[in-house]
């Protein structure tokens, strides 16, 4: 396994390696901010319901802005879009640290969401653009997310202690936002300097004869092909919607659940979530190996069933230590499932459709995330801490049905046709 991972890294394209290396700073900044944001808002006097509304507003903004972002990225380029998004996220974290009112927090959330929109609508297409083969695309995505989750875990751990080392004035978490913002800003600047702007993947499998034949295809034959491609994108988007829904029910609120369900201190919360980030890293690293050995279909089925079983168990009454263990092993399976879903879906989409699909994917995930976050905020406001886990298990079961009945066969055929 270790040799397999070393070979993956060694064989990556130089630009892919630079991209992945700069992901470390991005992960640290996201880890710090994701831990402290809810706790900061609680200290400012916002209720759990307010936090749910703010979280859902962010997801809704990402959803609404993603389709326009898909067109903007065609005009300004993927790299420029990515750098702008990271600098907007830097600005938003500074605003979170400065503002104390509901208006200021809302503005900061909107700016952060616009930054995230720019990032998610350019990042994966850009790193895939630097890849030479479809196999490298899967490896690059997994390693990118592995570095992100590893350093997100480090950032989460830092987020638990930075407020003690650098206590702020508005709340103890204020200056930690500035550290997180600095990491995002530096990552954006480094990517602006190190990554090439104009880089086109070599299309070695397209011959002159094929190009000539392609130019002679009539409009009548092109329209059914285009409709079929759009139908395929909509099916993939339905699967991504389910992924966003299952994420929104739990992931934004794990720190709140640990704080109020198990009465954990901030330092302990950051430790558990940081360790969970390491298990995310493990899941990201082993995913390409598992897919190569099992194939995507068997891996999809196993991961859906695994995640359903684990998250359903987490709804039961149990000691804190047992819950923490389940949280860690859930992290590995959840990361593997979402990485597999994102990488396989993007790889199955033709290069010319990837910007469009990136927008559709982000809209679908954001709509699911918005609905789930808004709902979960009210559930937690009523102190129903087990309900989000039960709902997540049901949602995962629905996602498995969508995959098995509508997506599996089409995804397999599309991926086989591109090998």
C-alpha positions in Angstrom: 0.0 0.0 0.0 2.8 2.4 0.9 4.7 1.6 -2.3 1.5 2.1 -4.3 1.0 5.6 -2.8 4.7 6.6 -3.3 4.4 5.6 -7.0 1.2 7.6 -7.3 2.9 10.7 -6.1 6.1 10.1 -8.1 4.2 9.7 -11.4 2.1 12.9 -11.1 2.6 15.7 -13.5 4.7 18.6 -12.2 1.8 21.1 -12.2 -0.3 18.6 -10.3 2.3 18.3 -7.6 2.5 22.1 -7.2 -1.3 22.2 -7.0 -1.5 19.6 -4.3 1.4 21.1 -2.3 -0.4 24.5 -2.1 -3.5 22.7 -0.9 -1.9 22.4 2.6 -2.3 26.1 3.4 -5.8 26.0 2.1 -6.6 23.0 4.4 -5.2 24.7 7.5 -7.3 27.8 6.9 -10.5 25.9 6.3 -9.8 23.7 9.4 -9.4 26.7 11.7 -12.4 28.5 10.4 -14.7 25.5 10.3 -14.1 24.8 14.0 -14.3 28.3 15.4 -17.2 29.8 13.3 -20.1 28.3 15.1 -18.5 28.7 18.5 -17.7 32.4 17.6 -21.3 33.0 16.7 -22.6 31.3 19.9 -20.3 33.6 21.9 -21.7 36.6 20.0 -25.2 35.7 21.2 -26.6 34.0 18.1 -28.9 31.0 18.6 -28.5 27.5 17.1 -31.4 28.4 14.8 -29.6 31.5 13.7 -26.5 29.5 13.0 -28.6 27.1 10.9 -30.0 30.0 8.9 -26.6 31.5 8.3 -25.2 28.1 7.2 -28.1 27.5 4.9 -27.7 31.0 3.5 -24.1 30.2 2.6 -25.1 27.0 0.8 -28.0 28.7 -1.0 -25.6 31.5 -2.2 -23.2 28.9 -3.6 -26.1 27.2 -5.4 -27.4 30.4 -6.9 -24.0 31.7 -8.0 -22.7 28.4 -9.4 -24.3 28.4 -12.8 -23.2 32.0 -13.6 -19.8 31.0 -12.3 -19.7 28.2 -14.9 -20.0 30.8 -17.6 -17.6 33.3 -16.0 -14.8 30.6 -15.7 -15.0 30.2 -19.5 -14.3 34.0 -19.9 -11.5 34.5 -17.3 -10.0 31.0 -17.1 -9.9 28.3 -14.4 -6.7 29.5 -12.7 -7.8 33.1 -12.4 -11.2 32.0 -11.1 -9.5 29.8 -8.4 -7.2 32.6 -7.2 -10.0 35.1 -7.1 -12.1 32.7 -5.0 -9.3 32.1 -2.5 -8.7 35.8 -2.1 -12.5 36.4 -1.5 -12.4 33.7 1.1 -9.5 35.5 2.8 -11.4 38.7 2.8 -14.5 37.0 4.3 -12.6 35.5 7.2 -11.2 39.0 8.1 -14.8 40.3 8.0 -15.9 37.5 10.3 -13.2 38.5 12.8 -14.2 42.2 12.7 -18.0 42.1 12.5 -20.3 41.4 15.5 -23.8 42.2 14.2 -26.1 40.0 12.2 -25.6 42.2 9.2 -21.8 42.0 9.3 -21.9 38.3 9.8 -24.3 37.9 6.9 -22.1 40.0 4.6 -19.1 37.9 5.6 -21.0 34.7 4.9 -22.1 35.9 1.5 -18.5 36.9 0.5 -17.2 33.6 1.8 -19.8 31.7 -0.2 -18.9 33.6 -3.4 -15.3 32.7 -2.8 -16.1 29.1 -2.3 -18.3 29.2 -5.4 -15.3 30.4 -7.5 -13.1 27.7 -6.0 -15.4 24.7 -6.4 -16.2 25.8 -10.0 -12.6 25.8 -11.1 -10.4 23.7 -8.8 -11.2 20.1 -10.0 -11.4 21.0 -13.7 -8.1 22.8 -13.3 -6.2 20.0 -11.7 -7.8 17.5 -14.2 -6.6 19.8 -16.9 -3.0 19.3 -15.7 -3.4 15.5 -15.7 -2.3 13.4 -18.7 -4.6 10.4 -18.3 -7.9 9.4 -16.7 -6.1 7.3 -14.1 -4.0 10.3 -13.1 -7.2 12.3 -12.7 -8.5 9.8 -10.1 -5.1 9.7 -8.3 -4.8 13.5 -8.4 -8.2 14.1 -7.0 -7.7 11.6 -4.2 -4.2 13.0 -3.2 -5.5 16.5 -3.4 -8.4 15.7 -1.0 -6.0 13.7 1.1 -3.7 16.7 1.6 -6.7 18.9 2.2 -8.2 16.7 4.9 -4.8 16.0 6.6 -4.1 19.7 6.9 -7.7 20.5 7.7 -7.3 18.2 10.6 -4.2 20.2 11.6 -6.1 23.4 11.2 -8.9 22.0 13.3 -6.5 21.1 16.1 -5.0 24.6 15.9 -8.5 26.1 16.0 -9.0 24.6 19.4 -5.9 26.3 20.9 -5.4 29.5 18.9 -8.2 31.2 20.9 -6.2 30.5 24.1 -2.8 31.5 22.6 -4.2 34.6 20.8 -7.5 35.6 22.6 -9.5 38.3 20.7 -11.6 41.2 21.9 -15.1 40.6 20.4 -14.8 36.9 21.3 -11.8 34.7 22.2 -12.0 33.4 18.6 -11.5 36.7 16.8 -7.7 36.6 16.0 -8.0 32.9 14.9 -10.0 34.1 12.0 -7.1 36.4 10.9 -4.7 33.4 11.0 -7.1 31.3 9.0 -7.6 34.1 6.5 -3.8 34.5 6.1 -3.4 30.9 5.2 -6.1 31.1 2.5 -4.6 34.3 1.1 -1.1 32.9 1.0 -2.3 29.8 -0.7 -4.1 31.8 -3.4 -1.0 34.0 -4.0 1.3 30.9 -4.4 -1.1 29.3 -6.8 -1.2 32.5 -8.8 2.6 32.5 -9.0 3.3 28.8 -9.4 0.6 27.4 -11.7 0.5 28.1 -15.5 -2.5 30.0 -16.8 -2.8 28.6 -20.3 -2.4 24.9 -20.3 -4.3 22.5 -22.5 -4.4 18.8 -22.1 -2.9 16.9 -25.1 -5.6 15.2 -27.0 -3.4 12.5 -28.5 -6.3 10.2 -29.3 -7.8 12.5 -31.9 -6.5 12.0 -35.4 -6.8 14.3 -38.4 -9.3 11.9 -40.0 -11.4 11.8 -36.9 -11.3 15.6 -36.7 -12.4 15.9 -40.3 -15.2 13.4 -39.8 -16.3 15.2 -36.6 -16.6 18.4 -38.5 -19.0 16.8 -40.9 -21.5 15.6 -38.4 -24.9 17.1 -39.2 -27.0 19.2 -36.8 -29.7 16.5 -36.8 -27.3 13.9 -35.4 -25.7 16.3 -32.9 -28.9 17.2 -31.2 -29.7 13.7 -29.9 -26.1 13.4 -28.7 -26.4 16.7 -26.9 -29.7 15.7 -25.3 -28.2 12.4 -24.2 -25.3 14.2 -22.6 -27.5 16.6 -20.8 -29.6 13.7 -19.5 -26.4 12.1 -18.2 -25.3 15.3 -16.4 -28.7 15.6 -14.8 -28.5 12.1 -13.4 -25.1 12.7 -12.0 -26.4 16.0 -10.5 -29.1 14.1 -8.7 -26.5 11.9 -7.1 -24.5 14.9 -6.1 -27.7 16.5 -4.6 -27.9 13.5 -2.3 -24.3 13.9 -1.3 -24.9 17.6 -0.4 -27.9 16.7 1.6 -26.1 14.1 3.7 -23.2 16.5 4.2 -25.5 19.4 5.3 -27.3 17.3 8.0 -24.2 16.6 10.0 -20.9 18.0 9.0 -21.5 21.7 9.7 -22.8 20.9 13.2 -20.5 18.2 14.5 -18.8 20.8 16.8 -22.2 21.8 18.2 -23.3 18.2 18.7 -20.1 17.4 20.5 -20.4 20.5 22.7 -24.0 20.0 23.7 -24.7 16.3 23.4 -21.6 15.2 25.2 -20.6 18.5 27.0 -17.1 18.5 25.6 -14.7 21.4 26.0 -13.4 23.3 22.9 -9.9 21.7 23.2 -11.4 18.2 23.2 -13.7 19.0 20.4 -10.8 20.2 18.2 -8.8 17.1 19.1 -11.6 14.7 18.1 -12.3 16.6 14.9 -8.6 16.9 14.1 -8.2 13.2 14.5 -11.3 12.7 12.3 -9.5 14.8 9.7 -6.6 12.3 9.8 -9.1 9.5 9.1 -10.4 11.6 6.2 -6.8 11.6 5.0 -6.6 7.8 5.3 -9.8 7.4 3.3 -8.5 9.7 0.6 -5.2 7.9 0.3 -6.6 4.3 0.1 -9.5 5.1 -2.2 -7.5 4.8 -5.5 -6.0 1.5 -4.3 -9.4 0.1 -3.4 -11.0 1.2 -6.7 -8.1 -0.4 -8.7 -8.6 -3.7 -6.8 -12.4 -3.8 -6.6 -13.6 -1.6 -9.4 -15.8 1.5 -9.0 -19.1 -0.5 -8.9 -18.2 -2.8 -6.0 -16.6 0.1 -4.2 -19.7 2.3 -4.5 -22.0 -0.5 -3.2 -19.7 -1.3 -0.2 -19.2 2.4 0.7 -22.9 3.2 0.6 -23.8 0.3 2.9 -20.9 1.0 5.2 -21.9 4.6 5.7 -25.5 3.7 6.2 -24.7 1.2 9.0 -22.2 3.5 10.8 -24.3 6.7 10.8 -27.3 4.8 12.0 -25.3 3.4 15.0 -24.3 7.0 15.9 -27.9 7.9 16.6 -28.0 5.4 19.6 -27.3 6.5 23.2 -23.7 5.6 23.9 -20.6 6.8 25.9 -18.6 9.6 24.4 -15.6 7.4 23.7 -17.7 5.0 21.6 -19.3 7.9 19.7 -15.8 9.3 19.0 -14.7 5.9 17.6 -17.7 5.8 15.3 -17.1 9.4 14.2 -13.6 8.5 13.2 -14.4 5.4 11.2 -17.4 7.2 9.6 -14.9 9.9 8.4 -12.9 7.3 6.4 -16.0 5.8 4.7 -17.7 9.2 4.1 -14.6 10.7 2.5 -14.1 7.6 0.3 -17.7 7.7 -0.9 -17.7 11.4 -1.7 -14.2 11.3 -3.3 -15.2 8.4 -5.5 -18.5 10.1 -6.4 -16.8 13.4 -7.4 -13.8 11.9 -9.2 -15.7 9.2 -11.1 -18.5 11.6 -12.2 -16.1 14.3 -13.4 -13.9 11.8 -15.2 -17.0 10.4 -17.0 -17.9 13.9 -18.3 -16.4 15.0 -21.6 -13.8 17.8 -21.3 -16.0 20.2 -23.2 -18.9 19.7 -20.7 -16.8 19.9 -17.5 -17.3 23.6 -16.8 -21.1 23.1 -17.2 -21.1 20.0 -15.0 -19.0 21.8 -12.4 -21.7 24.4 -12.1 -24.5 21.9 -12.1 -22.7 19.8 -9.5 -22.2 22.8 -7.2 -25.8 23.9 -7.6 -27.1 20.4 -6.9 -24.8 19.9 -3.9 -25.7 23.4 -2.5 -29.4 22.9 -2.8 -29.1 19.6 -0.9 -26.8 21.3 1.6 -29.1 24.3 2.0 -32.2 22.2 2.7 -30.4 19.9 5.1 -28.6 22.7 7.0 -31.7 24.7 7.5 -33.6 21.6 8.7 -30.8 20.5 10.9 -30.5 23.9 12.6 -34.1 23.7 13.8 -33.7 20.0 14.8 -30.7 20.9 17.0 -32.4 24.0 18.4 -34.9 21.5 19.8 -32.1 19.5 21.3 -32.8 16.5 19.2 -29.2 15.4 18.7 -29.8 11.9 17.4 -32.3 12.8 14.7 -29.7 14.2 12.2 -27.9 10.8 12.2 -31.1 8.9 11.5 -32.1 11.3 8.7 -28.6 10.9 7.2 -28.9 7.1 7.2 -32.3 7.4 5.4 -30.8 9.9 2.9 -27.8 7.6 2.2 -30.2 4.8 1.5 -32.1 7.0 -1.0 -28.7 7.9 -2.6 -27.9 4.2 -2.9 -31.2 3.6 -4.7 -30.5 6.5 -7.1 -27.1 5.1 -7.9 -28.2 1.5 -8.3 -31.4 2.3 -10.4 -30.4 5.3 -12.5 -26.7 6.0 -12.5 -24.7 2.9 -12.2 -25.1 1.4 -15.6 -24.7 4.7 -17.5 -21.6 5.7 -15.4 -20.0 2.3 -16.1 -20.6 2.6 -19.9 -19.4 6.2 -20.1 -16.2 5.4 -18.2 -15.5 2.3 -20.2 -15.9 4.2 -23.4 -13.2 6.7 -22.3 -10.6 4.1 -21.4 
